[in-house]
Amino acid sequence: MRKETIAVRAQAERSQNREHAVPLYLTSSFLFENAEQGRALFADEVEGNIYSRFSNPNSSELIDKMAQLENCEDGFAFATGMAAVFSIFGGLLESGDHIVASRSLFGSSHQILTKILPKWGITHTYVDAENYDGWEKAITPNTKMIFIETPSNPALEVIDLEFLGALSKKHNLIFSVDNCFATPFIQTPKDFGADLVIHSATKFIDGQGRVLGGVVVGSKELIKEIRFFARQTGPAISPFNAWILSKSLETLSVRIEKHCANALTIAKKLSENQNLENVKYPFLESHPHFEIAKKQMLMGGGIVTFVIKGGYERAQKFIDALQICSRTANLGDSRTIVTHPASTTHSKLSEAERQAVGIFPGLVRVSVGLEHVDDILEDLKQAILKSEE
């Protein structure tokens, strides 16, 4: 089946009532037919549900869909995207291991690498996306993983998946890709050599700002280790959130097409605005990684960034002047969201760290929604004009 059909038709078990829509399984535990079945389930001799921290028909359906959409074998669903990110490190790395990571990362991923993992003797080296020689030079005898986002949050750097897939294979490294901005309908990292694909399902997969969730998919061998870690430490998704996210996948393909169409139109129009500079969108020819984006992405995604002339103060005035667009720190919503990364999502980074990844005081991130594109544009333009006053 093609991806659009998988997202709609890959479904969990029904009850004896034969529901058309998959029911919610709001239970903490599951009955054993007898004592022997209970023993066999805990011994992993048979498959089945034991406890919703381990598995649940709703989370299993979400995992099955995501694994198929990403061309992977298995997966695990988490309470949040950051629980998913942390669990790949916690499940697969040991004290003394080393990570090579793209410098441009979501703020919380940066905090895990710089503040939390060092407590357990796990180190990292950052590499700039365009520094192709630097990626291999950063690899040491104790390097175990390459970890990237592409497109990155919020700098919209696009990293060559094929290049890093081959490099990871050459050095026998685990290649982990945060695919949140792209979704499986825009790019499939596994096809370029990724071993693990991570999603904050809170974003485009949910698409309406309702629930939190995260997913990791990959090979059975790697997911087995991550599942063991997650079963013991407890970051599993709730059945209700898994049910919402699985239903959301049914409309993801049509939503993402609209997000991308709106975003491309807005990026082109904003590029003409004299009050802005460095308007970035992966499918704009002015994007420094345009050719890579066209090679590995089917569409440009739903995020546009720009730097408003006048820096921090004018960026704040611009955001305050918005009338339609939402002011919040989420993204991937049906509603257009405008965020100032330097003072919100990446505020815990030092000024030098923000500058190193292009998060300038005037940088604005727009998560383009599903409203009429002209209404979004009119709101952005009037806010730009008011920010001059």
C-alpha positions as CSV (number, residue, x, y, z in Angstrom):
1,M,0.0,0.0,0.0
2,R,1.1,3.6,-0.6
3,K,1.7,5.9,2.3
4,E,-1.7,7.7,2.1
5,T,-3.5,4.3,2.3
6,I,-1.3,3.0,5.1
7,A,-2.0,6.1,7.2
8,V,-5.8,5.4,6.9
9,R,-6.0,1.6,6.8
10,A,-3.3,0.2,9.1
11,Q,-5.4,-0.3,12.2
12,A,-5.4,-2.0,15.6
13,E,-7.6,-4.8,16.7
14,R,-11.3,-4.3,17.1
15,S,-13.5,-5.5,20.0
16,Q,-16.3,-8.0,19.7
17,N,-18.5,-5.0,18.7
18,R,-16.6,-4.7,15.3
19,E,-16.2,-0.9,15.4
20,H,-15.4,0.9,12.1
21,A,-13.3,3.4,14.0
22,V,-10.7,1.8,16.3
23,P,-11.9,2.1,19.9
24,L,-10.0,3.6,22.8
25,Y,-8.4,1.0,25.1
26,L,-8.3,3.0,28.4
27,T,-6.9,0.3,30.7
28,S,-3.8,0.1,32.7
29,S,-3.4,-3.7,32.5
30,F,-4.7,-6.7,30.5
31,L,-6.0,-10.0,31.7
32,F,-4.2,-13.3,31.3
33,E,-6.2,-16.4,30.2
34,N,-4.3,-18.4,32.8
35,A,-1.1,-18.3,34.9
36,E,0.9,-20.0,32.1
37,Q,0.0,-17.2,29.6
38,G,1.1,-14.6,32.2
39,R,4.4,-16.4,32.6
40,A,4.9,-16.7,28.9
41,L,4.1,-13.0,28.2
42,F,6.6,-11.8,30.8
43,A,9.2,-14.2,29.4
44,D,8.7,-12.7,25.9
45,E,7.8,-16.2,24.6
46,V,4.5,-15.0,23.2
47,E,3.3,-11.6,22.0
48,G,0.5,-9.8,23.8
49,N,-0.5,-6.9,26.0
50,I,0.5,-6.9,29.7
51,Y,0.5,-3.4,30.9
52,S,-0.1,-0.1,29.1
53,R,3.3,1.2,30.1
54,F,4.7,-1.7,27.9
55,S,2.1,-1.8,25.1
56,N,-1.5,-1.0,24.3
57,P,-3.6,-1.6,21.2
58,N,-3.7,2.2,20.6
59,S,0.0,2.8,20.9
60,S,0.7,-0.4,18.9
61,E,-1.5,1.0,16.0
62,L,0.4,4.3,16.1
63,I,3.8,2.5,16.1
64,D,2.7,0.2,13.3
65,K,1.6,3.1,11.1
66,M,4.7,5.2,11.7
67,A,7.1,2.2,11.1
68,Q,5.4,1.5,7.8
69,L,5.4,5.2,6.8
70,E,9.1,5.5,7.5
71,N,10.0,2.1,5.9
72,C,11.2,0.8,9.3
73,E,10.7,-2.5,11.1
74,D,9.6,-1.5,14.6
75,G,9.2,1.4,17.0
76,F,8.1,2.7,20.3
77,A,5.7,5.5,21.1
78,F,6.5,8.0,23.9
79,A,4.7,10.6,26.0
80,T,6.6,13.4,24.2
81,G,9.1,14.1,21.4
82,M,11.8,14.9,24.0
83,A,11.1,11.6,25.8
84,A,11.8,9.9,22.4
85,V,15.0,11.8,21.9
86,F,16.3,11.1,25.4
87,S,15.4,7.4,25.2
88,I,17.5,6.8,22.1
89,F,20.5,8.1,24.1
90,G,19.5,6.3,27.3
91,G,18.7,3.0,25.6
92,L,21.7,2.8,23.3
93,L,24.6,4.7,24.8
94,E,27.0,3.9,27.7
95,S,29.4,5.9,29.8
96,G,32.4,6.8,27.6
97,D,30.4,6.9,24.4
98,H,30.6,9.9,22.1
99,I,28.0,11.5,19.8
100,V,28.6,13.6,16.7
101,A,25.7,16.0,16.3
102,S,24.6,18.8,14.0
103,R,25.2,22.1,15.7
104,S,21.7,23.4,14.8
105,L,19.3,21.5,17.1
106,F,16.1,22.2,19.1
107,G,16.9,23.9,22.4
108,S,15.9,20.9,24.6
109,S,18.0,18.5,22.5
110,H,21.0,20.8,23.0
111,Q,20.4,20.9,26.7
112,I,20.4,17.0,26.9
113,L,23.7,16.9,25.0
114,T,25.4,19.6,26.9
115,K,23.9,19.5,30.4
116,I,22.5,16.0,31.1
117,L,24.4,13.3,29.2
118,P,27.8,14.6,30.5
119,K,26.6,13.5,34.0
120,W,27.0,10.0,32.8
121,G,30.2,10.4,30.9
122,I,28.6,10.7,27.4
123,T,30.2,13.4,25.3
124,H,29.5,15.1,22.0
125,T,31.0,17.1,19.2
126,Y,29.0,19.6,17.2
127,V,29.6,19.9,13.4
128,D,28.2,22.6,11.2
129,A,25.9,21.3,8.5
130,E,28.0,22.5,5.6
131,N,31.3,21.3,7.0
132,Y,31.5,18.0,5.2
133,D,35.1,17.4,6.1
134,G,34.3,18.1,9.7
135,W,31.8,15.2,10.1
136,E,34.4,12.5,9.6
137,K,37.1,14.4,11.5
138,A,34.8,14.6,14.5
139,I,34.5,10.8,14.7
140,T,36.7,9.2,17.4
141,P,37.2,5.6,18.4
142,N,34.5,5.9,21.0
143,T,31.9,7.6,18.7
144,K,28.7,5.5,18.6
145,M,26.1,7.8,17.1
146,I,25.4,10.6,14.6
147,F,22.4,12.7,15.6
148,I,20.9,15.4,13.4
149,E,17.7,17.3,12.6
150,T,16.9,18.1,9.0
151,P,15.4,20.6,8.4
152,S,16.7,21.9,11.7
153,N,14.8,23.9,14.3
154,P,14.7,26.9,13.8
155,A,17.6,27.5,11.4
156,L,16.1,25.4,8.6
157,E,19.5,23.9,7.8
158,V,19.1,20.9,5.4
159,I,21.7,18.2,5.9
160,D,22.7,15.7,3.2
161,L,21.2,12.4,4.5
162,E,22.8,10.3,1.8
163,F,26.3,11.6,2.8
164,L,25.8,11.0,6.5
165,G,24.1,7.6,5.8
166,A,27.2,6.4,3.9
167,L,29.6,7.9,6.6
168,S,27.7,6.2,9.4
169,K,27.8,2.9,7.6
170,K,31.6,3.3,6.9
171,H,32.3,3.8,10.6
172,N,29.6,1.4,11.9
173,L,27.7,4.2,13.7
174,I,24.0,4.6,14.6
175,F,22.6,7.3,12.4
176,S,19.7,9.0,14.1
177,V,17.5,11.6,12.4
178,D,14.9,13.9,13.9
179,N,12.3,14.0,11.1
180,C,9.8,16.2,12.9
181,F,9.8,19.2,10.5
182,A,9.5,17.0,7.4
183,T,7.2,14.2,8.4
184,P,7.1,10.8,6.5
185,F,5.2,12.5,3.7
186,I,8.1,14.8,2.8
187,Q,11.2,12.7,3.4
188,T,12.0,9.2,4.5
189,P,15.5,9.2,6.2
190,K,15.7,5.4,6.2
191,D,15.9,5.4,2.4
192,F,19.1,7.4,2.8
193,G,20.7,5.2,5.4
194,A,19.2,6.4,8.7
195,D,19.0,3.7,11.4
196,L,16.6,5.5,13.7
197,V,13.9,8.1,12.9
198,I,12.5,10.3,15.6
199,H,9.3,12.4,15.7
200,S,7.7,14.9,18.0
201,A,4.2,13.7,17.1
202,T,3.0,16.8,19.0
203,K,3.7,18.8,15.9
204,F,2.5,18.1,12.4
205,I,1.4,14.5,13.1
206,D,-1.2,15.8,15.6
207,G,-1.6,19.0,13.6
208,Q,-4.1,20.7,15.9
209,G,-2.2,21.4,19.0
210,R,-4.2,19.0,21.2
211,V,-1.9,16.3,22.6
212,L,1.7,15.4,23.2
213,G,3.5,12.4,21.8
214,G,6.8,11.1,20.4
215,V,7.8,8.2,18.2
216,V,11.1,6.4,17.4
217,V,11.2,3.8,14.6
218,G,14.1,1.8,13.3
219,S,15.4,-1.8,13.1
220,K,14.1,-4.5,15.4
221,E,17.6,-4.8,16.9
222,L,17.9,-1.2,17.9
223,I,14.2,-0.8,19.0
224,K,14.6,-3.8,21.3
225,E,17.2,-1.9,23.3
226,I,15.1,1.3,23.3
227,R,12.0,-0.6,24.3
228,F,13.8,-2.2,27.2
229,F,14.9,1.2,28.5
230,A,11.4,2.7,28.0
231,R,9.6,-0.2,29.7
232,Q,11.7,0.2,32.8
233,T,11.8,4.0,33.0
234,G,8.2,4.7,32.0
235,P,8.1,7.4,29.3
236,A,5.3,5.6,27.3
237,I,2.5,7.4,25.6
238,S,-1.0,7.3,27.0
239,P,-3.6,5.3,25.1
240,F,-5.7,8.3,24.6
241,N,-2.9,10.4,23.0
242,A,-1.9,7.5,20.8
243,W,-5.5,7.1,19.6
244,I,-5.6,10.8,18.7
245,L,-2.3,10.7,16.9
246,S,-3.2,7.6,15.0
247,K,-6.4,9.2,13.8
248,S,-4.5,12.4,12.9
249,L,-2.2,10.4,10.6
250,E,-5.3,9.7,8.4
251,T,-5.3,13.4,7.3
252,L,-1.6,14.1,7.5
253,S,-0.9,13.8,3.7
254,V,-3.6,16.3,2.7
255,R,-2.7,18.7,5.6
256,I,1.0,18.6,4.8
257,E,0.4,19.5,1.2
258,K,-1.6,22.6,2.3
259,H,1.0,23.5,4.9
260,C,3.8,23.4,2.2
261,A,1.8,25.2,-0.5
262,N,1.0,28.0,1.9
263,A,4.6,28.2,3.3
264,L,6.1,28.4,-0.2
265,T,3.8,31.2,-1.2
266,I,4.5,33.1,2.0
267,A,8.3,32.6,1.7
268,K,8.3,34.0,-1.8
269,K,6.2,37.0,-0.9
270,L,8.2,37.8,2.3
271,S,11.5,37.6,0.2
272,E,10.3,40.7,-1.5
273,N,9.8,42.7,1.7
274,Q,12.4,45.3,2.3
275,N,11.9,45.2,6.1
276,L,13.2,41.6,6.2
277,E,16.4,39.8,5.5
278,N,17.5,36.2,5.3
279,V,14.1,34.7,4.5
280,K,14.6,31.0,4.6
281,Y,12.6,28.1,3.3
282,P,14.1,24.8,2.0
283,F,12.4,25.1,-1.4
284,L,13.4,28.7,-2.1
285,E,16.2,28.8,-4.6
286,S,18.0,31.3,-2.3
287,H,18.2,28.7,0.4
288,P,21.9,27.7,0.8
289,H,20.9,24.0,0.8
290,F,18.3,24.2,-1.9
291,E,19.8,21.4,-4.1
292,I,20.0,19.0,-1.1
293,A,16.5,19.8,-0.1
294,K,15.2,19.0,-3.7
295,K,17.2,15.8,-3.6
296,Q,15.7,14.3,-0.4
297,M,12.5,16.2,0.2
298,L,9.3,16.0,-1.8
299,M,8.1,19.4,-0.5
300,G,9.6,22.2,1.5
301,G,7.8,21.8,4.8
302,G,5.6,24.1,6.7
303,I,8.1,26.4,8.4
304,V,9.4,29.7,7.2
305,T,12.0,31.9,9.1
306,F,13.2,35.4,8.6
307,V,15.2,38.1,10.3
308,I,13.3,41.4,10.8
309,K,15.5,44.5,10.5
310,G,15.7,46.2,13.8
311,G,16.6,43.2,16.0
312,Y,15.0,42.1,19.2
313,E,12.9,45.2,19.9
314,R,11.3,45.3,16.5
315,A,10.8,41.5,16.5
316,Q,8.8,41.9,19.8
317,K,6.7,44.7,18.3
318,F,6.0,42.6,15.2
319,I,4.8,39.7,17.3
320,D,2.7,41.9,19.5
321,A,1.0,43.4,16.4
322,L,-0.2,40.1,15.0
323,Q,-4.0,39.9,14.8
324,I,-4.7,36.4,13.3
325,C,-1.5,34.4,13.9
326,S,-1.0,32.8,17.2
327,R,1.8,33.7,19.7
328,T,2.9,30.4,21.2
329,A,5.9,28.1,21.2
330,N,4.4,25.1,19.4
331,L,4.5,24.4,15.6
332,G,2.8,22.1,13.1
333,D,-0.6,23.3,14.0
334,S,-3.6,24.0,11.7
335,R,-3.3,27.6,12.9
336,T,-0.4,29.7,11.9
337,I,2.0,30.2,14.8
338,V,4.7,32.9,15.1
339,T,7.6,32.4,17.6
340,H,10.6,34.4,18.6
341,P,13.2,31.6,19.2
342,A,15.9,33.7,20.9
343,S,13.5,34.6,23.8
344,T,11.5,31.4,24.0
345,T,12.5,27.9,22.6
346,H,16.2,28.6,22.5
347,S,16.5,31.1,25.4
348,K,18.5,28.7,27.5
349,L,21.3,28.8,25.0
350,S,24.0,31.5,25.5
351,E,24.1,34.4,23.0
352,A,27.3,32.9,21.4
353,E,25.5,29.5,21.0
354,R,22.5,31.1,19.4
355,Q,24.7,33.2,17.1
356,A,26.6,30.0,16.0
357,V,23.4,28.5,14.6
358,G,21.9,31.6,13.2
359,I,19.4,32.4,15.9
360,F,19.8,36.2,15.8
361,P,17.8,38.7,18.0
362,G,15.5,39.5,15.0
363,L,14.9,35.9,13.9
364,V,11.2,35.0,13.7
365,R,9.9,31.4,13.0
366,V,6.5,31.1,11.3
367,S,4.8,27.7,11.4
368,V,2.4,28.2,8.5
369,G,-1.1,26.9,9.1
370,L,-4.1,26.0,7.0
371,E,-5.8,29.3,6.9
372,H,-6.3,31.1,3.6
373,V,-2.8,32.1,2.5
374,D,-3.9,35.7,1.7
375,D,-5.2,36.1,5.3
376,I,-1.9,34.9,6.7
377,L,0.1,37.2,4.5
378,E,-2.0,40.2,5.3
379,D,-1.6,39.7,9.0
380,L,2.2,39.3,8.7
381,K,2.5,42.4,6.5
382,Q,0.4,44.6,8.7
383,A,2.4,43.5,11.7
384,I,5.7,44.3,9.9
385,L,4.4,47.8,9.1
386,K,3.2,48.4,12.7
387,S,6.6,47.2,14.1
388,E,8.1,50.3,12.4
389,E,6.1,52.7,14.5
